[in-house]
Amino acid sequence: MPRPIPSLVIRPHDPAQQRRTRLLLGIAWLGSLLIVAAVVATVVAHASHSGNSAQSASADKQADALKARIAVLERSEQIARAGVADVQKTLRERDEEVDGLRADLAFYGRLVGGSKREGLAVHALQVKPIKDSLAWNFRVTLTQNFRRGEDIKGHMTMSVEGVADGKLKTLDWSALSQGANGAGIEYDFKYFQQVSGTIMLPGDFAANRVIVRADNESGRVEQEFPWKDAIKGEESGDVRQ
């Protein structure tokens, strides 16, 4: 008679094998967690990089637009400045032309005289510095319409008033001309004449006023000019005879 097969199998208990099994299962679980974390980190980094790239591209476009706007504004400012400079230059030229026309009108008005007859007069004075020196060139315009057609002769001198070493000082013709033309510069004309010459001013001398004198057989005529007007070549309307 065959022996019946038992329904229960009894195996010996092995605690070490159970620990190994649990350890392997734990390692596998931890590995799966690491893999999931790596995948999530990769996805997040890619999304962040995409967002940063988009923001960077947008910022670059805005910066380029601002640079272009600044360039346009700078160019507009340069054009506006150039236009203003041209207008100012044109206005200065027109003012100079008007001043010149006024001077010419006054000159010819005095020369022609109309019904008003005037004797010898110092119409205008202009002084210009000689570069790299203390010398100044001058030009004096003398006029007369009283003795029409007749020669008028004489000598012209001048003196300069100013300040030196904090004190008022007057340089006479002898000092200005350095002893040359002691009696003055001769003139001889019927209606007008421009008398030219050169004067010397000390280096520490600040000129304020010029007095031009024209002597002839009838007496002396004096004309005062502020130094700043003499530099610009403006005439003076105050004539003393």
C-alpha positions as CSV (number, residue, x, y, z in Angstrom):
1,M,0.0,0.0,0.0
2,P,1.5,3.3,-1.0
3,R,2.5,5.9,1.5
4,P,0.4,9.1,1.5
5,I,2.0,12.4,0.5
6,P,1.9,14.9,3.4
7,S,0.0,18.2,2.7
8,L,2.4,20.4,4.6
9,V,6.1,20.9,3.8
10,I,8.2,21.8,6.6
11,R,11.4,23.8,5.7
12,P,14.1,25.0,8.0
13,H,13.9,28.7,9.0
14,D,16.8,30.9,7.5
15,P,16.9,34.5,9.0
16,A,19.9,35.5,7.0
17,Q,18.3,34.8,3.7
18,Q,15.2,36.8,4.7
19,R,17.4,39.8,5.6
20,R,19.2,39.6,2.2
21,T,15.8,39.5,0.5
22,R,14.6,42.5,2.4
23,L,17.8,44.3,1.7
24,L,17.6,43.7,-2.0
25,L,14.0,44.8,-2.1
26,G,15.0,48.0,-0.2
27,I,17.8,48.7,-2.6
28,A,15.5,48.2,-5.5
29,W,12.9,50.6,-4.0
30,L,15.6,53.2,-3.3
31,G,16.9,52.9,-6.8
32,S,13.5,53.4,-8.2
33,L,13.1,56.6,-6.1
34,L,16.5,57.9,-7.4
35,I,15.5,57.2,-11.0
36,V,12.2,59.0,-10.5
37,A,13.9,62.0,-8.8
38,A,16.5,62.2,-11.7
39,V,13.7,62.2,-14.3
40,V,11.8,64.9,-12.4
41,A,14.9,67.0,-12.0
42,T,15.7,66.7,-15.7
43,V,12.1,67.7,-16.7
44,V,12.2,70.7,-14.3
45,A,15.6,71.8,-15.5
46,H,14.5,71.6,-19.1
47,A,11.4,73.6,-18.3
48,S,13.4,76.2,-16.4
49,H,15.9,76.5,-19.1
50,S,13.2,77.0,-21.7
51,G,11.6,79.7,-19.6
52,N,14.9,81.5,-19.0
53,S,15.7,81.3,-22.7
54,A,12.4,82.9,-23.5
55,Q,12.9,85.6,-20.9
56,S,16.4,86.2,-22.1
57,A,15.3,86.5,-25.7
58,S,12.6,88.9,-24.7
59,A,15.0,91.0,-22.6
60,D,17.5,91.1,-25.5
61,K,14.8,92.3,-27.9
62,Q,13.8,95.1,-25.4
63,A,17.5,96.1,-25.0
64,D,18.0,96.2,-28.7
65,A,14.8,98.3,-29.1
66,L,16.0,100.7,-26.4
67,K,19.4,101.0,-27.9
68,A,17.9,101.8,-31.3
69,R,15.6,104.4,-29.7
70,I,18.6,106.0,-27.9
71,A,20.5,106.2,-31.1
72,V,17.6,107.9,-32.9
73,L,17.3,110.4,-30.0
74,E,21.0,111.1,-30.0
75,R,21.0,111.7,-33.7
76,S,17.9,113.9,-33.4
77,E,19.7,115.9,-30.7
78,Q,22.8,116.3,-32.9
79,I,20.7,117.5,-35.8
80,A,18.8,119.9,-33.6
81,R,22.1,121.3,-32.2
82,A,23.6,121.7,-35.6
83,G,20.4,123.5,-36.7
84,V,20.5,125.9,-33.7
85,A,24.2,126.6,-34.3
86,D,23.5,127.4,-38.0
87,V,20.6,129.7,-37.0
88,Q,22.8,131.4,-34.4
89,K,25.6,131.8,-36.9
90,T,23.2,133.3,-39.5
91,L,21.8,135.7,-36.9
92,R,25.3,136.8,-36.0
93,E,26.1,137.3,-39.6
94,R,22.9,139.3,-40.2
95,D,23.6,141.4,-37.1
96,E,27.1,142.1,-38.4
97,E,25.7,143.1,-41.8
98,V,23.1,145.4,-40.2
99,D,25.8,147.0,-38.0
100,G,28.0,147.4,-41.1
101,L,25.1,149.0,-43.1
102,R,24.3,151.3,-40.2
103,A,28.0,152.4,-40.0
104,D,28.1,152.9,-43.7
105,L,24.9,154.9,-43.6
106,A,26.2,157.1,-40.8
107,F,29.5,157.5,-42.6
108,Y,27.9,158.6,-45.9
109,G,25.3,160.6,-44.2
110,R,28.0,162.5,-42.4
111,L,30.1,162.7,-45.6
112,V,27.2,164.1,-47.7
113,G,25.8,166.1,-45.0
114,G,22.8,167.4,-46.9
115,S,21.9,170.8,-45.5
116,K,24.0,170.2,-42.4
117,R,27.7,171.1,-42.8
118,E,30.2,169.6,-40.4
119,G,33.8,170.3,-40.0
120,L,36.5,167.8,-39.3
121,A,35.3,164.8,-37.4
122,V,36.7,161.4,-36.1
123,H,34.0,159.1,-37.5
124,A,35.3,155.7,-36.4
125,L,38.1,153.7,-34.8
126,Q,39.1,150.1,-35.1
127,V,41.9,148.3,-33.3
128,K,43.1,144.7,-33.8
129,P,45.7,142.8,-31.9
130,I,48.8,141.6,-33.6
131,K,49.3,137.9,-32.8
132,D,52.0,136.9,-30.3
133,S,52.8,140.5,-29.4
134,L,51.7,143.5,-27.3
135,A,51.2,145.6,-30.5
136,W,47.8,146.7,-31.9
137,N,47.0,147.9,-35.4
138,F,44.5,150.7,-35.6
139,R,42.5,152.5,-38.3
140,V,40.9,155.9,-37.8
141,T,38.3,157.3,-40.2
142,L,38.3,161.1,-40.5
143,T,35.6,163.0,-42.4
144,Q,34.5,166.5,-43.2
145,N,31.9,168.2,-45.5
146,F,32.2,171.8,-44.4
147,R,34.9,172.8,-46.8
148,R,33.8,170.8,-49.8
149,G,36.4,170.3,-52.5
150,E,39.1,171.8,-50.3
151,D,42.0,169.9,-48.8
152,I,42.1,169.6,-45.0
153,K,45.5,168.8,-43.5
154,G,46.8,168.1,-40.0
155,H,48.2,165.4,-37.6
156,M,46.3,162.7,-35.7
157,T,47.4,161.3,-32.3
158,M,45.7,159.3,-29.6
159,S,46.0,158.3,-26.0
160,V,44.7,155.3,-24.1
161,E,43.3,155.3,-20.6
162,G,43.3,152.2,-18.4
163,V,44.5,150.5,-15.3
164,A,48.0,149.2,-14.4
165,D,49.1,147.8,-11.0
166,G,45.7,148.7,-9.6
167,K,46.0,152.4,-10.5
168,L,44.6,154.5,-13.2
169,K,47.0,155.3,-16.0
170,T,47.1,157.2,-19.3
171,L,49.4,156.3,-22.1
172,D,50.1,159.3,-24.3
173,W,51.0,159.2,-28.0
174,S,54.7,159.1,-27.3
175,A,54.3,156.0,-25.2
176,L,51.9,154.3,-27.6
177,S,54.1,155.0,-30.7
178,Q,57.4,154.2,-28.9
179,G,58.7,157.6,-29.9
180,A,57.9,157.2,-33.6
181,N,55.9,159.9,-35.4
182,G,56.2,162.2,-32.4
183,A,54.0,164.9,-33.9
184,G,51.4,162.4,-35.0
185,I,50.4,160.8,-38.2
186,E,49.7,163.2,-41.1
187,Y,46.4,163.3,-42.9
188,D,45.4,165.2,-46.0
189,F,42.0,164.7,-47.7
190,K,39.0,166.5,-49.2
191,Y,36.1,164.4,-47.8
192,F,37.4,161.4,-45.8
193,Q,40.5,159.5,-45.0
194,Q,41.4,156.3,-43.1
195,V,44.6,156.8,-41.1
196,S,46.3,153.6,-40.0
197,G,49.2,152.8,-37.7
198,T,50.4,150.6,-34.8
199,I,50.6,151.2,-31.1
200,M,52.1,149.3,-28.2
201,L,50.5,148.6,-24.8
202,P,52.3,147.3,-21.7
203,G,51.6,143.7,-20.8
204,D,50.1,144.6,-17.4
205,F,47.9,147.4,-18.8
206,A,44.1,147.0,-19.1
207,A,42.7,149.5,-21.6
208,N,39.4,151.2,-20.9
209,R,39.1,154.1,-23.3
210,V,40.8,155.6,-26.3
211,I,40.9,159.3,-27.1
212,V,41.6,160.2,-30.8
213,R,42.8,163.8,-31.5
214,A,43.0,165.4,-35.0
215,D,44.8,168.8,-35.1
216,N,44.7,171.2,-38.1
217,E,45.0,174.9,-38.7
218,S,41.5,175.4,-37.4
219,G,42.1,173.8,-34.0
220,R,41.6,170.3,-32.5
221,V,38.9,167.7,-32.7
222,E,38.7,165.0,-30.0
223,Q,36.7,161.8,-30.1
224,E,36.4,159.2,-27.3
225,F,35.9,155.5,-27.9
226,P,35.4,152.8,-25.3
227,W,38.0,150.2,-25.8
228,K,35.5,147.4,-26.2
229,D,33.8,149.4,-29.0
230,A,37.2,150.1,-30.7
231,I,37.9,146.4,-30.8
232,K,34.6,145.9,-32.5
233,G,35.2,148.8,-34.8
234,E,32.1,150.8,-33.7
235,E,31.8,154.5,-34.2
236,S,31.0,156.9,-31.4
237,G,28.4,159.6,-31.7
238,D,29.8,162.0,-29.2
239,V,32.1,164.4,-31.1
240,R,33.7,167.4,-29.4
241,Q,35.2,170.1,-31.5
